[in-house]
């Protein structure tokens, strides 16, 4: 996991699942929350290498993103949109993508 971004995860997060052992209801929905136990928090994702929806442990995605220091030796900088100030602006953060108004 600690490869300075050489194998950092990227994905489009389309949803999440949080398993709450204390919850009495079958289904519980919230607009936002701060999970107490990250071991029970998963993200539903789309990734360019698969047509399937992925289920990733949030803590693994977060830890991978936190080590993003370089784009990788086998990747071309021209293939990525990198902020002018570098990867510091992306490391440890999420980018929100919105559909362009037509």
N, C-alpha and C positions, 0 to 999 in steps of 0.2 A: 504494500500500500504506500510506502514512503519512497516514491521514485521521482519527486519534484515535478509531478505532473505528466511524466512520461506515459502513464496509463490512467490518468484521472478519468473518472466517470463523467459522462455528460448524458443528459436525457431531458425529455419534456415531461414534467410531472403533471399528471392529469387528475390525480385524486390521492386520497390517503385512507389508511385504515388504522385505527387505534383500538387495541383490545383492552377493555377496561373490566377487570375482574369484579369491581364493585358495582357495576351497572346492573340495575334490576330489570331494565327494559330489553327487549330483543333488538330493537333498532334505536339508535341515538344519533342525532345529527346536530352539528353545531357549525356556525359560520367560521369560527376560529377558536383556537385554544392553545394552551401551552402544555404539552404532554409532560407528565411527571416522570414517567418511566420510558426512556427512549428504546428500551428493549422490546416494547410492545407497539412501537410506532413504525409503520411501513408506508412507502409511497408507491403509487401505481404510476407506471411510466411508459413512455414510448421512446424507443431508441432506434437510431438509423440502421442498425445491423439486424433488426428483427421486425416482423410484422405483428408479433405477439405483444400483448400488454405485459410488461414486467412488473414484478413485485420485489422491491428492494428494501432492505432494512435501512431506515432513515439514517441511523448512526454511521453505517458504512458509506452512504452517499455523502454525508456531511464530512466525514474524515477524509475521503478521497478529494473532495473539493478544497479542503483546508491545506492540502499539500501541492496545490497548483502554482508552481513557480516557473515552469517553462512549458512550451508547447510540445516538446519532444523532438528528438533528432530525426525521426523518420517522417516528420510532417512539415509541410511548407507553410510558412507564415502567411503567404498570400491566400491560403485556403480558409483563413479564419478572420473574423472581425475582432481585433484586439484593441482595447482602449488606448488612446495616445499615451497615457501614463503607465501602461503595461498591465501585467496580470494581477498586480496588487489590487486593482479596482474590481476584479472578479473573484479573487480567492475568498472563500468563506461566505459567498453571497449567492443569491439566486437572481436570475434575470427574468423579469415578467414580460411575457410576449403577449401583445394584444393584436387583434385583427384590425387591419387598416380600414378605416371608414371608406366606403365607396360612394 
